[in-house]
Amino acid sequence: MVDVPLGPAGVIPPAEVEDMELYHPHSWVTKYVFSQDAKVIAIQYSATALGVGLVALVLSWLMRLQLGFPGVFSFIDANAYYQYITMHGMMMVVYVLTALFLGGFGNYLIPLMIGARDMVFPYANMLSFWLYLLAVLVLMASFFVPGGPTGAGWTLYPPQAIMTGTPGGQDWGIILMLVSLMIFIVGFTMGGLNYVVTVLQARARGMTLMRMPLTVWGIFTASFMALLAFPALFVGAVMMLFDRVLGTSFFMPAIVEMGQPLERGGGSPLLFQHLFWFFGHPEVYIVALPAFGIVSDLISTHARRNIFGYRMMVWAILIIGALSFVVWAHHMYVSGMNPYFGFFFATTTLIIAVPTAIKVYNWILTLWRGDIHLNVPMLFALGFIVTFVNGGLTGLFLGNVVVDVPLSDTMFVVAHFHMVMGVAPILVIFGAIYHWYPKVTGRMLNDALGKLHFWVTFLGAYAIFFPMHYLGLMGVPRRYHEMGGMAFVPPSAQTLNAFITVVALVVGFVQLLFVFNLIWSLRHGRPAGGNPWRATTLEWQTPETPPPHGNWGKELPVVYRWAYDYSVPGADQDFVPQNQASITRAAPEPAS
Amino acid sequence: MAEAAVTGRAQVYTAQPGLKGVAGDFASDQRAFKNVSWGKAMMWIFLLSDTFVFSCFLIAYMTARMSTTVPWPNASEVFALTIGGVTLPLILIAIMTFVLISSSGTMAMAVNFAYRRDRRKTAILMLVTAILGAAFVGMQAFEWSKLIHEGVRPWGNPWGAAQFGSSFFMITGFHGTHVTFGVIFLLIVARKVWRGDYDTERRGFFTSRRGSYEAVEIMGLYWHFVDLVWVFIFAFFYLW
């Protein structure tokens, strides 16, 4: 696979639209606080998301402390435990991973990688961040209201989510959660429209869709999917809010609560599950596709080889994106839906393994005989491949109805989704931060700390989640505050739980080291220069580092080649930047 | 080389008919949809997203209607008005639908005059569209208050399934909100047209960007969409 030149003689067509007009901020507040610059918005998004991530990390510690040493910490009662689970899950999936990949990396990388000056609607982009922040604040507020946050589990299944007995069910918790989600979705829509339209309509001269780095493909596809998937969650949230506040019965069947029949009936709890998972399953790929894209670029750059099968990589992203909208009910095999649905959804689910496997093989073939630099971003990228394959394989177990039924609601499920959509994307996020931090700040992150961070996180993640598969196969259920009275669970399970807890605490502390590295390197890191990784993509070719407002100075870049010209025979360097006309720098550039 | 670049453009961008042209546009650089502005592309994609919102609402309503155990109230009786001693089923809804569809017509005319740079006619037609939209919302408010007066609540009603009231208030309320926002933005754009903002390229208050008459067409896309959604609500909620 090589790049297809544009036009007969490979000439670059002239600009079709006039240069983007930028809003030029006049004060510190409009420059750094209410900023319309995608790069500042990206940093605001990322910093907020990392902050939420730390809160969610502490919640996971508290859960692990209870599971590892039940009864030792008296403040973790059953209600508190469910609240930790719920908030940990929802925060990590929506407010950390989605926000970080799309709001953070999307905002920073899309305009730079496609050669634009900014997003196409900078004002809406700014609003997107502030609505996201508002959503986070509303969510966090639920820790401080009477009754505390909701403890319904991150899936928020009704009717239990809005009933007495569930923490926050009849208090403020569930209301704040639903309102926060609705605000998030409105805010995301503003950002998502920006990302999609910028990629489609605001690329540089010579930047065809099939010359875009896979990072942009991943983020673009995920943003488009999010625009189609979040509506289902929005509708579900509105309806449940009405059920809770107005006393409607969309999701409420005839039901008895505390011995009293409620004045409800006729609703369908399954309807919520369908709406939720119509959002929830694409959401998995909204998180995974940007990770796929980013990891492709990390591997190609740090193995000094062109990505293997670029065209197939793009099609795989699009096919996975499309298929992910027709598999949602594989989360509902034990929900009581029509059994024939199981056949359909199991089939579609297993078909997704085909494009996914294409991607994994292509990553490995990119590495094959490559000049692999085992630096920190590469380590994280390799860690991702291994972890993702692991999590993907257990997905084959859970995608089959007959295997899923006994494994449903056990620790096996917890292990599976943490591997595949928890640890794997987080490893990519770390790798990406180590990779692009030099562009954002002009300084390198500390290497020694980075390697320590990688090895503890990577090995720790396996020490945490590998044993959970085993616990799950033994039948240890998930979402249980404590075991006990279960004859089939041997005492050794408790030893394993204690071990997992200790590792989880250690892995958690290493993340604080990473945060320290982020702050310390800001002032003390080694100066990076404009292109420390000798990479081809446009963001490394900006005239200044960090890129200023407007990114490119006076002249917009012109793109002559695809993003993966590494180790080109005959070139004078082992990489050819996308905006370099000839493979040797000395040759005069053709007029365009 | 510079000349080759110009001819190269002509070779690449000559609009080819059919699928070939589409593929050519997608294989080209800079823009996937040639001659589509950012604003228009944004509106189309937003409307696609909004389609999913309304589809979810309508499918959820149908599911609720199927899962409920008590009979569904008869819409043509519930939404009947007695005028001069004659009971007319769905008469108010019919008028509302007529008003909203008519407003789509005036909107289309406004778009036409906007591209002719006829400020006066454009602004007046947009104003008429806004008035028709406001009339629609007003009639909806009347319908709501009439039903509330007759005892319909989100949690129950005198004639049958509680989900009838729930779905009614939720779906028509959400659609009415869309119409209301549309009316507000119609008035804003109409004012800009009237003041000549799009001729003088005056910068927007919030975005500090120059507007163009295309804003009228983008506004029109939204308005026709809201109209189209109403047709589906009319068919699935009132006629079913």
Chai-1 contact restraints between the chains, C-beta under 6 A:
chainA,res_idxA,chainB,res_idxB,connection_type,confidence,min_distance_angstrom,max_distance_angstrom,comment,restraint_id
A,G7,B,G8,contact,1.0,0.0,6.0,A-B,restraint_1
A,G7,B,V12,contact,1.0,0.0,6.0,A-B,restraint_2
A,A9,B,A4,contact,1.0,0.0,6.0,A-B,restraint_3
A,V11,B,A4,contact,1.0,0.0,6.0,A-B,restraint_4
A,V11,B,A5,contact,1.0,0.0,6.0,A-B,restraint_5
A,V11,B,G8,contact,1.0,0.0,6.0,A-B,restraint_6
A,P13,B,R9,contact,1.0,0.0,6.0,A-B,restraint_7
A,E16,B,Q30,contact,1.0,0.0,6.0,A-B,restraint_8
A,Y23,B,S208,contact,1.0,0.0,6.0,A-B,restraint_9
A,V120,B,W38,contact,1.0,0.0,6.0,A-B,restraint_10
A,Y123,B,F206,contact,1.0,0.0,6.0,A-B,restraint_11
A,Y123,B,T207,contact,1.0,0.0,6.0,A-B,restraint_12
A,L193,B,M42,contact,1.0,0.0,6.0,A-B,restraint_13
A,L193,B,I45,contact,1.0,0.0,6.0,A-B,restraint_14
A,L193,B,F46,contact,1.0,0.0,6.0,A-B,restraint_15
A,V196,B,I45,contact,1.0,0.0,6.0,A-B,restraint_16
A,V197,B,W38,contact,1.0,0.0,6.0,A-B,restraint_17
A,V197,B,A41,contact,1.0,0.0,6.0,A-B,restraint_18
A,V197,B,M42,contact,1.0,0.0,6.0,A-B,restraint_19
A,L200,B,A32,contact,1.0,0.0,6.0,A-B,restraint_20
A,Q201,B,R31,contact,1.0,0.0,6.0,A-B,restraint_21
A,Q201,B,W38,contact,1.0,0.0,6.0,A-B,restraint_22
A,Q201,B,A41,contact,1.0,0.0,6.0,A-B,restraint_23
A,R203,B,Q30,contact,1.0,0.0,6.0,A-B,restraint_24
A,R205,B,D29,contact,1.0,0.0,6.0,A-B,restraint_25
A,G206,B,D29,contact,1.0,0.0,6.0,A-B,restraint_26
A,M207,B,D29,contact,1.0,0.0,6.0,A-B,restraint_27
A,T208,B,D29,contact,1.0,0.0,6.0,A-B,restraint_28
A,L227,B,S49,contact,1.0,0.0,6.0,A-B,restraint_29
A,L228,B,F52,contact,1.0,0.0,6.0,A-B,restraint_30
A,P231,B,F52,contact,1.0,0.0,6.0,A-B,restraint_31
A,P231,B,V53,contact,1.0,0.0,6.0,A-B,restraint_32
A,P231,B,C56,contact,1.0,0.0,6.0,A-B,restraint_33
A,A232,B,C56,contact,1.0,0.0,6.0,A-B,restraint_34
A,V235,B,C56,contact,1.0,0.0,6.0,A-B,restraint_35
A,V235,B,F57,contact,1.0,0.0,6.0,A-B,restraint_36
A,L246,B,P154,contact,1.0,0.0,6.0,A-B,restraint_37
A,G247,B,W155,contact,1.0,0.0,6.0,A-B,restraint_38
A,T248,B,P154,contact,1.0,0.0,6.0,A-B,restraint_39
A,T248,B,W155,contact,1.0,0.0,6.0,A-B,restraint_40
A,T248,B,S166,contact,1.0,0.0,6.0,A-B,restraint_41
A,S249,B,A162,contact,1.0,0.0,6.0,A-B,restraint_42
A,F250,B,A64,contact,1.0,0.0,6.0,A-B,restraint_43
A,G266,B,T68,contact,1.0,0.0,6.0,A-B,restraint_44
A,G266,B,T69,contact,1.0,0.0,6.0,A-B,restraint_45
A,G266,B,A161,contact,1.0,0.0,6.0,A-B,restraint_46
A,G266,B,Q163,contact,1.0,0.0,6.0,A-B,restraint_47
A,S268,B,T63,contact,1.0,0.0,6.0,A-B,restraint_48
A,S268,B,S67,contact,1.0,0.0,6.0,A-B,restraint_49
A,L271,B,A60,contact,1.0,0.0,6.0,A-B,restraint_50
A,L271,B,T63,contact,1.0,0.0,6.0,A-B,restraint_51
A,P590,B,M1,contact,1.0,0.0,6.0,A-B,restraint_52
A,A591,B,M1,contact,1.0,0.0,6.0,A-B,restraint_53
A,A591,B,A2,contact,1.0,0.0,6.0,A-B,restraint_54
A,S592,B,A5,contact,1.0,0.0,6.0,A-B,restraint_55
